[in-house]
């Protein structure tokens, strides 16, 4: 199964999967109030709908051959004042790292893909 998982960048069409995986993450963190989670899901879906096309949110999904998203990892950039070690002032914030528990070893590739894509740790100077 591990070799059959592919990593791809999340798109607007993936909002339902991003929200589902994000909810799974929050449930694993101990959030259990369905109303609170539903409200968070709706807010996240609205955020993704605007942030993905604007290039403000960068996410990746680990997807099975059947098309099921089983893991995610994402990054957003905060703008800080430029400095000698970071002339762009951009600082990456990695978030939404979650893997469907039965596939955890395979899903670990998703957050590392951000490194290979050159977005983790900032955009360079």
N, CA, C and O atoms as a Tinker XYZ file with bonds, in Angstrom:
   500  protein
     1  N      0.826000   -1.202000    0.000000    73     2
     2  CA     0.000000    0.000000    0.000000    64     1     3
     3  C      0.862000    1.255000    0.000000    63     2     4     5
     4  O      0.498000    2.245000   -0.634000    81     3
     5  N      2.003000    1.238000    0.699000    73     3     6
     6  CA     2.831000    2.434000    0.808000    64     5     7
     7  C      3.271000    2.927000   -0.558000    63     6     8     9
     8  O      3.227000    4.127000   -0.829000    81     7
     9  N      3.697000    2.008000   -1.424000    73     7    10
    10  CA     4.184000    2.412000   -2.738000    64     9    11
    11  C      3.068000    2.911000   -3.646000    63    10    12    13
    12  O      3.337000    3.559000   -4.657000    81    11
    13  N      1.827000    2.618000   -3.299000    73    11    14
    14  CA     0.704000    3.027000   -4.129000    64    13    15
    15  C      0.184000    4.414000   -3.772000    63    14    16    17
    16  O     -0.630000    4.974000   -4.506000    81    15
    17  N      0.636000    4.966000   -2.671000    73    15    18
    18  CA     0.204000    6.299000   -2.245000    64    17    19
    19  C      0.932000    7.339000   -3.089000    63    18    20    21
    20  O      2.147000    7.260000   -3.266000    81    19
    21  N      0.194000    8.306000   -3.605000    73    19    22
    22  CA     0.821000    9.411000   -4.320000    64    21    23
    23  C      0.573000   10.699000   -3.550000    63    22    24    25
    24  O     -0.422000   10.835000   -2.838000    81    23
    25  N      1.480000   11.625000   -3.705000    73    23    26
    26  CA     1.379000   12.931000   -3.058000    64    25    27
    27  C      1.078000   13.951000   -4.144000    63    26    28    29
    28  O      1.746000   13.996000   -5.177000    81    27
    29  N      0.058000   14.771000   -3.892000    73    27    30
    30  CA    -0.255000   15.827000   -4.856000    64    29    31
    31  C     -0.691000   17.077000   -4.111000    63    30    32    33
    32  O     -1.160000   17.024000   -2.974000    81    31
    33  N     -0.523000   18.190000   -4.784000    73    31    34
    34  CA    -0.918000   19.459000   -4.184000    64    33    35
    35  C     -2.439000   19.549000   -4.116000    63    34    36    37
    36  O     -3.145000   19.150000   -5.043000    81    35
    37  N     -2.919000   20.075000   -3.011000    73    35    38
    38  CA    -4.366000   20.241000   -2.817000    64    37    39
    39  C     -4.877000   21.396000   -3.669000    63    38    40    41
    40  O     -4.191000   22.400000   -3.865000    81    39
    41  N     -6.091000   21.229000   -4.168000    73    39    42
    42  CA    -6.759000   22.244000   -4.982000    64    41    43
    43  C     -8.125000   22.547000   -4.367000    63    42    44    45
    44  O     -8.545000   21.901000   -3.407000    81    43
    45  N     -8.800000   23.527000   -4.928000    73    43    46
    46  CA   -10.131000   23.895000   -4.439000    64    45    47
    47  C    -11.057000   22.672000   -4.436000    63    46    48    49
    48  O    -11.892000   22.531000   -3.542000    81    47
    49  N    -10.917000   21.809000   -5.409000    73    47    50
    50  CA   -11.758000   20.610000   -5.479000    64    49    51
    51  C    -11.533000   19.664000   -4.302000    63    50    52    53
    52  O    -12.328000   18.751000   -4.081000    81    51
    53  N    -10.462000   19.875000   -3.549000    73    51    54
    54  CA   -10.118000   19.007000   -2.418000    64    53    55
    55  C    -10.576000   19.554000   -1.071000    63    54    56    57
    56  O    -10.226000   18.995000   -0.031000    81    55
    57  N    -11.345000   20.625000   -1.071000    73    55    58
    58  CA   -11.728000   21.255000    0.198000    64    57    59
    59  C    -12.409000   20.266000    1.135000    63    58    60    61
    60  O    -12.105000   20.257000    2.328000    81    59
    61  N    -13.306000   19.448000    0.645000    73    59    62
    62  CA   -13.993000   18.490000    1.526000    64    61    63
    63  C    -12.996000   17.547000    2.195000    63    62    64    65
    64  O    -13.138000   17.231000    3.377000    81    63
    65  N    -11.985000   17.093000    1.445000    73    63    66
    66  CA   -10.966000   16.218000    2.029000    64    65    67
    67  C    -10.112000   16.964000    3.047000    63    66    68    69
    68  O     -9.801000   16.425000    4.109000    81    67
    69  N     -9.735000   18.192000    2.732000    73    67    70
    70  CA    -8.952000   18.980000    3.685000    64    69    71
    71  C     -9.715000   19.177000    4.989000    63    70    72    73
    72  O     -9.149000   19.049000    6.074000    81    71
    73  N    -10.993000   19.486000    4.875000    73    71    74
    74  CA   -11.822000   19.705000    6.067000    64    73    75
    75  C    -11.980000   18.397000    6.845000    63    74    76    77
    76  O    -11.884000   18.389000    8.072000    81    75
    77  N    -12.219000   17.305000    6.140000    73    75    78
    78  CA   -12.386000   16.000000    6.803000    64    77    79
    79  C    -11.128000   15.600000    7.564000    63    78    80    81
    80  O    -11.203000   15.174000    8.716000    81    79
    81  N     -9.971000   15.738000    6.920000    73    79    82
    82  CA    -8.718000   15.370000    7.573000    64    81    83
    83  C     -8.399000   16.313000    8.725000    63    82    84    85
    84  O     -7.891000   15.885000    9.761000    81    83
    85  N     -8.695000   17.586000    8.545000    73    83    86
    86  CA    -8.462000   18.558000    9.617000    64    85    87
    87  C     -9.333000   18.221000   10.831000    63    86    88    89
    88  O     -8.875000   18.305000   11.971000    81    87
    89  N    -10.579000   17.842000   10.584000    73    87    90
    90  CA   -11.465000   17.461000   11.691000    64    89    91
    91  C    -10.911000   16.220000   12.402000    63    90    92    93
    92  O    -10.933000   16.141000   13.630000    81    91
    93  N    -10.420000   15.262000   11.627000    73    91    94
    94  CA    -9.811000   14.072000   12.210000    64    93    95
    95  C     -8.651000   14.461000   13.130000    63    94    96    97
    96  O     -8.480000   13.881000   14.202000    81    95
    97  N     -7.861000   15.443000   12.703000    73    95    98
    98  CA    -6.742000   15.917000   13.508000    64    97    99
    99  C     -7.244000   16.502000   14.827000    63    98   100   101
   100  O     -6.720000   16.181000   15.894000    81    99
   101  N     -8.264000   17.364000   14.747000    73    99   102
   102  CA    -8.788000   17.981000   15.964000    64   101   103
   103  C     -9.409000   16.943000   16.893000    63   102   104   105
   104  O     -9.260000   17.041000   18.111000    81   103
   105  N    -10.099000   15.957000   16.340000    73   103   106
   106  CA   -10.665000   14.896000   17.174000    64   105   107
   107  C     -9.557000   14.121000   17.878000    63   106   108   109
   108  O     -9.702000   13.760000   19.046000    81   107
   109  N     -8.449000   13.860000   17.179000    73   107   110
   110  CA    -7.315000   13.178000   17.801000    64   109   111
   111  C     -6.683000   14.026000   18.902000    63   110   112   113
   112  O     -6.070000   13.496000   19.828000    81   111
   113  N     -6.837000   15.343000   18.796000    73   111   114
   114  CA    -6.302000   16.254000   19.814000    64   113   115
   115  C     -7.253000   16.393000   21.000000    63   114   116   117
   116  O     -6.938000   17.085000   21.969000    81   115
   117  N     -8.416000   15.738000   20.933000    73   115   118
   118  CA    -9.330000   15.748000   22.060000    64   117   119
   119  C    -10.558000   16.616000   21.917000    63   118   120   121
   120  O    -11.383000   16.662000   22.829000    81   119
   121  N    -10.706000   17.306000   20.798000    73   119   122
   122  CA   -11.926000   18.093000   20.586000    64   121   123
   123  C    -13.068000   17.122000   20.295000    63   122   124   125
   124  O    -12.939000   16.254000   19.432000    81   123
   125  N    -14.182000   17.263000   21.010000    73   123   126
   126  CA   -15.257000   16.287000   20.842000    64   125   127
   127  C    -16.650000   16.900000   20.725000    63   126   128   129
   128  O    -17.625000   16.174000   20.531000    81   127
   129  N    -16.761000   18.210000   20.840000    73   127   130
   130  CA   -18.068000   18.869000   20.744000    64   129   131
   131  C    -18.463000   18.958000   19.267000    63   130   132   133
   132  O    -17.855000   19.723000   18.519000    81   131
   133  N    -19.470000   18.191000   18.835000    73   131   134
   134  CA   -19.850000   18.190000   17.420000    64   133   135
   135  C    -20.211000   19.576000   16.885000    63   134   136   137
   136  O    -19.869000   19.905000   15.749000    81   135
   137  N    -20.890000   20.382000   17.679000    73   135   138
   138  CA   -21.274000   21.723000   17.214000    64   137   139
   139  C    -20.035000   22.584000   16.989000    63   138   140   141
   140  O    -19.948000   23.306000   15.995000    81   139
   141  N    -19.083000   22.508000   17.906000    73   139   142
   142  CA   -17.844000   23.275000   17.764000    64   141   143
   143  C    -17.064000   22.804000   16.534000    63   142   144   145
   144  O    -16.533000   23.619000   15.779000    81   143
   145  N    -17.000000   21.500000   16.340000    73   143   146
   146  CA   -16.288000   20.960000   15.185000    64   145   147
   147  C    -16.993000   21.321000   13.880000    63   146   148   149
   148  O    -16.335000   21.639000   12.890000    81   147
   149  N    -18.326000   21.273000   13.870000    73   147   150
   150  CA   -19.077000   21.657000   12.670000    64   149   151
   151  C    -18.830000   23.120000   12.313000    63   150   152   153
   152  O    -18.657000   23.457000   11.142000    81   151
   153  N    -18.815000   23.987000   13.328000    73   151   154
   154  CA   -18.554000   25.413000   13.097000    64   153   155
   155  C    -17.147000   25.611000   12.557000    63   154   156   157
   156  O    -16.932000   26.401000   11.638000    81   155
   157  N    -16.188000   24.889000   13.132000    73   155   158
   158  CA   -14.807000   24.962000   12.661000    64   157   159
   159  C    -14.695000   24.457000   11.224000    63   158   160   161
   160  O    -13.983000   25.047000   10.412000    81   159
   161  N    -15.394000   23.369000   10.909000    73   159   162
   162  CA   -15.379000   22.827000    9.541000    64   161   163
   163  C    -15.876000   23.864000    8.534000    63   162   164   165
   164  O    -15.269000   24.057000    7.481000    81   163
   165  N    -16.979000   24.525000    8.866000    73   163   166
   166  CA   -17.549000   25.527000    7.952000    64   165   167
   167  C    -16.594000   26.700000    7.768000    63   166   168   169
   168  O    -16.421000   27.196000    6.654000    81   167
   169  N    -15.974000   27.143000    8.859000    73   167   170
   170  CA   -15.025000   28.257000    8.772000    64   169   171
   171  C    -13.796000   27.859000    7.958000    63   170   172   173
   172  O    -13.295000   28.653000    7.161000    81   171
   173  N    -13.309000   26.635000    8.154000    73   171   174
   174  CA   -12.144000   26.165000    7.404000    64   173   175
   175  C    -12.469000   26.050000    5.917000    63   174   176   177
   176  O    -11.656000   26.430000    5.074000    81   175
   177  N    -13.646000   25.532000    5.593000    73   175   178
   178  CA   -14.040000   25.407000    4.182000    64   177   179
   179  C    -14.083000   26.774000    3.510000    63   178   180   181
   180  O    -13.628000   26.924000    2.376000    81   179
   181  N    -14.625000   27.764000    4.198000    73   179   182
   182  CA   -14.672000   29.123000    3.641000    64   181   183
   183  C    -13.259000   29.679000    3.470000    63   182   184   185
   184  O    -12.959000   30.322000    2.464000    81   183
   185  N    -12.400000   29.430000    4.447000    73   183   186
   186  CA   -11.008000   29.885000    4.355000    64   185   187
   187  C    -10.321000   29.246000    3.143000    63   186   188   189
   188  O     -9.719000   29.946000    2.328000    81   187
   189  N    -10.413000   27.917000    3.027000    73   187   190
   190  CA    -9.763000   27.225000    1.916000    64   189   191
   191  C    -10.283000   27.714000    0.569000    63   190   192   193
   192  O     -9.513000   27.831000   -0.384000    81   191
   193  N    -11.568000   27.999000    0.481000    73   191   194
   194  CA   -12.173000   28.446000   -0.781000    64   193   195
   195  C    -11.573000   29.753000   -1.270000    63   194   196   197
   196  O    -11.517000   29.991000   -2.476000    81   195
   197  N    -11.128000   30.595000   -0.365000    73   195   198
   198  CA   -10.497000   31.846000   -0.792000    64   197   199
   199  C     -8.974000   31.756000   -0.773000    63   198   200   201
   200  O     -8.317000   32.327000   -1.643000    81   199
   201  N     -8.403000   31.055000    0.197000    73   199   202
   202  CA    -6.946000   31.040000    0.361000    64   201   203
   203  C     -6.227000   30.174000   -0.666000    63   202   204   205
   204  O     -5.111000   30.502000   -1.068000    81   203
   205  N     -6.839000   29.081000   -1.098000    73   203   206
   206  CA    -6.164000   28.224000   -2.085000    64   205   207
   207  C     -5.996000   28.951000   -3.416000    63   206   208   209
   208  O     -4.878000   29.009000   -3.926000    81   207
   209  N     -7.064000   29.510000   -4.002000    73   207   210
   210  CA    -6.854000   30.192000   -5.285000    64   209   211
   211  C     -5.988000   31.439000   -5.173000    63   210   212   213
   212  O     -5.352000   31.843000   -6.147000    81   211
   213  N     -5.959000   32.050000   -3.996000    73   211   214
   214  CA    -5.140000   33.247000   -3.801000    64   213   215
   215  C     -3.671000   32.905000   -3.559000    63   214   216   217
   216  O     -2.831000   33.802000   -3.494000    81   215
   217  N     -3.357000   31.620000   -3.426000    73   215   218
   218  CA    -1.978000   31.212000   -3.166000    64   217   219
   219  C     -1.530000   31.475000   -1.741000    63   218   220   221
   220  O     -0.331000   31.521000   -1.467000    81   219
   221  N     -2.475000   31.647000   -0.831000    73   219   222
   222  CA    -2.154000   31.923000    0.573000    64   221   223
   223  C     -2.079000   30.655000    1.410000    63   222   224   225
   224  O     -1.611000   30.694000    2.548000    81   223
   225  N     -2.524000   29.556000    0.875000    73   223   226
   226  CA    -2.510000   28.263000    1.559000    64   225   227
   227  C     -1.939000   27.245000    0.598000    63   226   228   229
   228  O     -2.368000   27.164000   -0.553000    81   227
   229  N     -0.969000   26.463000    1.062000    73   227   230
   230  CA    -0.340000   25.437000    0.237000    64   229   231
   231  C     -0.486000   24.115000    0.970000    63   230   232   233
   232  O      0.078000   23.933000    2.049000    81   231
   233  N     -1.238000   23.198000    0.392000    73   231   234
   234  CA    -1.465000   21.913000    1.033000    64   233   235
   235  C     -1.153000   20.771000    0.098000    63   234   236   237
   236  O     -1.177000   20.913000   -1.124000    81   235
   237  N     -0.857000   19.631000    0.701000    73   235   238
   238  CA    -0.596000   18.413000   -0.049000    64   237   239
   239  C     -1.422000   17.299000    0.546000    63   238   240   241
   240  O     -1.672000   17.264000    1.751000    81   239
   241  N     -1.838000   16.398000   -0.306000    73   239   242
   242  CA    -2.608000   15.240000    0.112000    64   241   243
   243  C     -1.890000   13.968000   -0.315000    63   242   244   245
   244  O     -1.323000   13.895000   -1.405000    81   243
   245  N     -1.923000   12.974000    0.555000    73   243   246
   246  CA    -1.507000   11.623000    0.190000    64   245   247
   247  C     -2.781000   10.909000   -0.237000    63   246   248   249
   248  O     -3.756000   10.859000    0.512000    81   247
   249  N     -2.765000   10.356000   -1.449000    73   247   250
   250  CA    -3.983000    9.819000   -2.052000    64   249   251
   251  C     -3.757000    8.366000   -2.471000    63   250   252   253
   252  O     -2.723000    8.025000   -3.044000    81   251
   253  N     -4.741000    7.524000   -2.176000    73   251   254
   254  CA    -4.686000    6.117000   -2.581000    64   253   255
   255  C     -5.026000    5.999000   -4.065000    63   254   256   257
   256  O     -5.540000    6.949000   -4.656000    81   255
   257  N     -4.748000    4.847000   -4.673000    73   255   258
   258  CA    -5.128000    4.656000   -6.074000    64   257   259
   259  C     -6.631000    4.826000   -6.308000    63   258   260   261
   260  O     -7.051000    5.175000   -7.411000    81   259
   261  N     -7.438000    4.582000   -5.278000    73   259   262
   262  CA    -8.890000    4.750000   -5.403000    64   261   263
   263  C     -9.312000    6.212000   -5.296000    63   262   264   265
   264  O    -10.491000    6.535000   -5.439000    81   263
   265  N     -8.343000    7.098000   -5.043000    73   263   266
   266  CA    -8.643000    8.526000   -4.964000    64   265   267
   267  C     -8.973000    9.029000   -3.576000    63   266   268   269
   268  O     -9.374000   10.183000   -3.427000    81   267
   269  N     -8.818000    8.194000   -2.545000    73   267   270
   270  CA    -9.122000    8.609000   -1.179000    64   269   271
   271  C     -7.928000    9.348000   -0.574000    63   270   272   273
   272  O     -6.816000    8.821000   -0.534000    81   271
   273  N     -8.168000   10.564000   -0.107000    73   271   274
   274  CA    -7.128000   11.333000    0.580000    64   273   275
   275  C     -6.990000   10.776000    1.990000    63   274   276   277
   276  O     -7.953000   10.771000    2.756000    81   275
   277  N     -5.786000   10.306000    2.336000    73   275   278
   278  CA    -5.568000    9.655000    3.623000    64   277   279
   279  C     -4.590000   10.405000    4.518000    63   278   280   281
   280  O     -4.373000   10.005000    5.662000    81   279
   281  N     -4.005000   11.468000    4.024000    73   279   282
   282  CA    -3.064000   12.241000    4.822000    64   281   283
   283  C     -2.932000   13.629000    4.217000    63   282   284   285
   284  O     -3.131000   13.827000    3.019000    81   283
   285  N     -2.595000   14.578000    5.070000    73   283   286
   286  CA    -2.375000   15.937000    4.566000    64   285   287
   287  C     -1.269000   16.608000    5.351000    63   286   288   289
   288  O     -0.933000   16.217000    6.470000    81   287
   289  N     -0.729000   17.608000    4.740000    73   287   290
   290  CA     0.232000   18.501000    5.367000    64   289   291
   291  C      0.152000   19.813000    4.620000    63   290   292   293
   292  O     -0.041000   19.822000    3.404000    81   291
   293  N      0.296000   20.911000    5.316000    73   291   294
   294  CA     0.167000   22.205000    4.653000    64   293   295
   295  C      1.058000   23.246000    5.291000    63   294   296   297
   296  O      1.601000   23.065000    6.381000    81   295
   297  N      1.183000   24.336000    4.572000    73   295   298
   298  CA     2.004000   25.443000    5.046000    64   297   299
   299  C      1.354000   26.753000    4.617000    63   298   300   301
   300  O      0.798000   26.864000    3.525000    81   299
   301  N      1.438000   27.728000    5.493000    73   299   302
   302  CA     1.084000   29.108000    5.161000    64   301   303
   303  C      2.298000   29.951000    5.502000    63   302   304   305
   304  O      3.143000   29.543000    6.299000    81   303
   305  N      2.383000   31.118000    4.902000    73   303   306
   306  CA     3.515000   31.996000    5.150000    64   305   307
   307  C      3.059000   33.240000    5.881000    63   306   308   309
   308  O      2.094000   33.897000    5.490000    81   307
   309  N      3.768000   33.548000    6.940000    73   307   310
   310  CA     3.550000   34.793000    7.668000    64   309   311
   311  C      4.568000   35.802000    7.162000    63   310   312   313
   312  O      5.714000   35.455000    6.877000    81   311
   313  N      4.145000   37.035000    7.056000    73   311   314
   314  CA     5.057000   38.086000    6.605000    64   313   315
   315  C      5.629000   38.802000    7.817000    63   314   316   317
   316  O      4.897000   39.399000    8.606000    81   315
   317  N      6.933000   38.735000    7.953000    73   315   318
   318  CA     7.660000   39.423000    9.015000    64   317   319
   319  C      8.538000   40.485000    8.367000    63   318   320   321
   320  O      8.730000   40.457000    7.151000    81   319
   321  N      9.071000   41.411000    9.140000    73   319   322
   322  CA    10.020000   42.360000    8.553000    64   321   323
   323  C     11.251000   41.608000    8.036000    63   322   324   325
   324  O     11.719000   40.678000    8.692000    81   323
   325  N     11.772000   41.991000    6.891000    73   323   326
   326  CA    12.988000   41.360000    6.388000    64   325   327
   327  C     14.150000   41.574000    7.348000    63   326   328   329
   328  O     14.197000   42.555000    8.090000    81   327
   329  N     15.070000   40.648000    7.314000    73   327   330
   330  CA    16.274000   40.753000    8.129000    64   329   331
   331  C     17.444000   40.154000    7.383000    63   330   332   333
   332  O     17.262000   39.586000    6.306000    81   331
   333  N     18.635000   40.265000    7.927000    73   331   334
   334  CA    19.817000   39.758000    7.228000    64   333   335
   335  C     19.735000   38.275000    6.873000    63   334   336   337
   336  O     20.262000   37.856000    5.842000    81   335
   337  N     19.086000   37.485000    7.709000    73   335   338
   338  CA    18.979000   36.055000    7.449000    64   337   339
   339  C     17.745000   35.663000    6.667000    63   338   340   341
   340  O     17.584000   34.496000    6.308000    81   339
   341  N     16.867000   36.621000    6.395000    73   339   342
   342  CA    15.628000   36.324000    5.676000    64   341   343
   343  C     15.157000   37.604000    4.997000    63   342   344   345
   344  O     14.311000   38.323000    5.529000    81   343
   345  N     15.703000   37.880000    3.831000    73   343   346
   346  CA    15.409000   39.132000    3.139000    64   345   347
   347  C     13.972000   39.227000    2.644000    63   346   348   349
   348  O     13.471000   40.329000    2.420000    81   347
   349  N     13.304000   38.096000    2.471000    73   347   350
   350  CA    11.899000   38.152000    2.057000    64   349   351
   351  C     10.991000   38.453000    3.244000    63   350   352   353
   352  O      9.900000   38.997000    3.074000    81   351
   353  N     11.438000   38.103000    4.430000    73   351   354
   354  CA    10.616000   38.264000    5.619000    64   353   355
   355  C      9.542000   37.205000    5.758000    63   354   356   357
   356  O      8.770000   37.231000    6.716000    81   355
   357  N      9.479000   36.276000    4.824000    73   355   358
   358  CA     8.446000   35.243000    4.900000    64   357   359
   359  C      8.905000   34.093000    5.791000    63   358   360   361
   360  O     10.036000   33.618000    5.699000    81   359
   361  N      7.986000   33.662000    6.660000    73   359   362
   362  CA     8.254000   32.557000    7.566000    64   361   363
   363  C      7.155000   31.517000    7.366000    63   362   364   365
   364  O      5.971000   31.823000    7.505000    81   363
   365  N      7.548000   30.300000    7.043000    73   363   366
   366  CA     6.580000   29.235000    6.829000    64   365   367
   367  C      6.082000   28.655000    8.136000    63   366   368   369
   368  O      6.845000   28.493000    9.088000    81   367
   369  N      4.787000   28.343000    8.175000    73   367   370
   370  CA     4.161000   27.719000    9.333000    64   369   371
   371  C      3.511000   26.426000    8.857000    63   370   372   373
   372  O      2.529000   26.454000    8.116000    81   371
   373  N      4.060000   25.300000    9.284000    73   371   374
   374  CA     3.544000   23.998000    8.876000    64   373   375
   375  C      2.370000   23.632000    9.774000    63   374   376   377
   376  O      2.442000   23.764000   10.996000    81   375
   377  N      1.290000   23.170000    9.153000    73   375   378
   378  CA     0.066000   22.860000    9.906000    64   377   379
   379  C     -0.704000   21.734000    9.243000    63   378   380   381
   380  O     -0.322000   21.232000    8.186000    81   379
   381  N     -1.798000   21.347000    9.888000    73   379   382
   382  CA    -2.739000   20.361000    9.341000    64   381   383
   383  C     -2.058000   19.061000    8.946000    63   382   384   385
   384  O     -2.415000   18.451000    7.937000    81   383
   385  N     -1.085000   18.638000    9.733000    73   383   386
   386  CA    -0.399000   17.382000    9.452000    64   385   387
   387  C     -1.186000   16.267000   10.136000    63   386   388   389
   388  O     -1.226000   16.179000   11.363000    81   387
   389  N     -1.800000   15.434000    9.333000    73   387   390
   390  CA    -2.641000   14.360000    9.867000    64   389   391
   391  C     -2.643000   13.196000    8.883000    63   390   392   393
   392  O     -2.603000   13.390000    7.668000    81   391
   393  N     -2.689000   11.992000    9.425000    73   391   394
   394  CA    -2.731000   10.784000    8.610000    64   393   395
   395  C     -3.809000    9.858000    9.149000    63   394   396   397
   396  O     -3.906000    9.637000   10.356000    81   395
   397  N     -4.609000    9.327000    8.255000    73   395   398
   398  CA    -5.595000    8.319000    8.625000    64   397   399
   399  C     -4.843000    7.202000    9.343000    63   398   400   401
   400  O     -3.943000    6.607000    8.750000    81   399
   401  N     -5.176000    6.894000   10.597000    73   399   402
   402  CA    -4.350000    6.009000   11.426000    64   401   403
   403  C     -3.918000    4.685000   10.799000    63   402   404   405
   404  O     -2.752000    4.322000   10.951000    81   403
   405  N     -4.780000    3.941000   10.105000    73   403   406
   406  CA    -4.301000    2.672000    9.545000    64   405   407
   407  C     -3.206000    2.827000    8.484000    63   406   408   409
   408  O     -2.504000    1.865000    8.172000    81   407
   409  N     -3.064000    4.011000    7.942000    73   407   410
   410  CA    -2.069000    4.230000    6.888000    64   409   411
   411  C     -0.936000    5.135000    7.346000    63   410   412   413
   412  O     -0.225000    5.699000    6.514000    81   411
   413  N     -0.761000    5.278000    8.611000    73   411   414
   414  CA     0.203000    6.234000    9.141000    64   413   415
   415  C      1.596000    6.138000    8.526000    63   414   416   417
   416  O      2.141000    7.181000    8.165000    81   415
   417  N      2.210000    4.967000    8.380000    73   415   418
   418  CA     3.550000    4.950000    7.786000    64   417   419
   419  C      3.588000    5.534000    6.378000    63   418   420   421
   420  O      4.536000    6.238000    6.033000    81   419
   421  N      2.577000    5.256000    5.563000    73   419   422
   422  CA     2.555000    5.791000    4.204000    64   421   423
   423  C      2.318000    7.290000    4.208000    63   422   424   425
   424  O      2.919000    8.017000    3.418000    81   423
   425  N      1.463000    7.747000    5.074000    73   423   426
   426  CA     1.113000    9.153000    5.105000    64   425   427
   427  C      2.215000   10.059000    5.581000    63   426   428   429
   428  O      2.142000   11.272000    5.384000    81   427
   429  N      3.225000    9.512000    6.196000    73   427   430
   430  CA     4.320000   10.350000    6.685000    64   429   431
   431  C      5.038000   11.068000    5.558000    63   430   432   433
   432  O      5.758000   12.036000    5.805000    81   431
   433  N      4.859000   10.616000    4.330000    73   431   434
   434  CA     5.507000   11.279000    3.198000    64   433   435
   435  C      4.910000   12.648000    2.928000    63   434   436   437
   436  O      5.599000   13.511000    2.385000    81   435
   437  N      3.648000   12.880000    3.288000    73   435   438
   438  CA     2.979000   14.140000    2.933000    64   437   439
   439  C      3.662000   15.368000    3.508000    63   438   440   441
   440  O      3.955000   16.291000    2.748000    81   439
   441  N      3.936000   15.435000    4.820000    73   439   442
   442  CA     4.558000   16.656000    5.323000    64   441   443
   443  C      5.962000   16.873000    4.777000    63   442   444   445
   444  O      6.397000   18.013000    4.616000    81   443
   445  N      6.680000   15.777000    4.488000    73   443   446
   446  CA     8.036000   15.924000    3.964000    64   445   447
   447  C      8.031000   16.440000    2.528000    63   446   448   449
   448  O      9.018000   17.019000    2.073000    81   447
   449  N      6.932000   16.234000    1.817000    73   447   450
   450  CA     6.852000   16.706000    0.436000    64   449   451
   451  C      6.985000   18.226000    0.375000    63   450   452   453
   452  O      7.488000   18.761000   -0.614000    81   451
   453  N      6.545000   18.921000    1.412000    73   451   454
   454  CA     6.685000   20.376000    1.437000    64   453   455
   455  C      8.158000   20.760000    1.375000    63   454   456   457
   456  O      8.517000   21.729000    0.707000    81   455
   457  N      9.016000   20.006000    2.069000    73   455   458
   458  CA    10.450000   20.279000    2.009000    64   457   459
   459  C     10.964000   20.123000    0.584000    63   458   460   461
   460  O     11.690000   20.982000    0.084000    81   459
   461  N     10.592000   19.035000   -0.062000    73   459   462
   462  CA    11.064000   18.782000   -1.419000    64   461   463
   463  C     10.524000   19.798000   -2.409000    63   462   464   465
   464  O     11.171000   20.100000   -3.412000    81   463
   465  N      9.346000   20.322000   -2.131000    73   463   466
   466  CA     8.750000   21.318000   -3.018000    64   465   467
   467  C      9.327000   22.707000   -2.777000    63   466   468   469
   468  O      9.025000   23.645000   -3.514000    81   467
   469  N     10.159000   22.838000   -1.745000    73   467   470
   470  CA    10.823000   24.112000   -1.490000    64   469   471
   471  C      9.979000   25.127000   -0.762000    63   470   472   473
   472  O     10.237000   26.325000   -0.872000    81   471
   473  N      8.969000   24.687000   -0.014000    73   471   474
   474  CA     8.140000   25.667000    0.684000    64   473   475
   475  C      8.299000   25.621000    2.187000    63   474   476   477
   476  O      7.932000   26.587000    2.856000    81   475
   477  N      8.819000   24.566000    2.745000    73   475   478
   478  CA     8.998000   24.521000    4.197000    64   477   479
   479  C     10.208000   25.360000    4.575000    63   478   480   481
   480  O     11.230000   25.332000    3.889000    81   479
   481  N     10.094000   26.090000    5.645000    73   479   482
   482  CA    11.209000   26.876000    6.132000    64   481   483
   483  C     11.398000   28.191000    5.410000    63   482   484   485
   484  O     12.472000   28.785000    5.503000    81   483
   485  N     10.411000   28.660000    4.705000    73   483   486
   486  CA    10.521000   29.960000    4.043000    64   485   487
   487  C     10.758000   29.814000    2.557000    63   486   488   489
   488  O     10.891000   28.705000    2.040000    81   487
   489  N     10.807000   30.925000    1.891000    73   487   490
   490  CA    10.943000   30.909000    0.438000    64   489   491
   491  C     12.330000   31.315000   -0.022000    63   490   492   493
   492  O     12.570000   31.460000   -1.221000    81   491
   493  N     13.228000   31.495000    0.901000    73   491   494
   494  CA    14.570000   31.902000    0.509000    64   493   495
   495  C     14.714000   33.404000    0.532000    63   494   496   497
   496  O     13.755000   34.139000    0.768000    81   495
   497  N     15.918000   33.840000    0.286000    73   495   498
   498  CA    16.204000   35.281000    0.354000    64   497   499
   499  C     16.314000   35.878000   -1.011000    63   498   500
   500  O     16.551000   37.079000   -1.142000    81   499
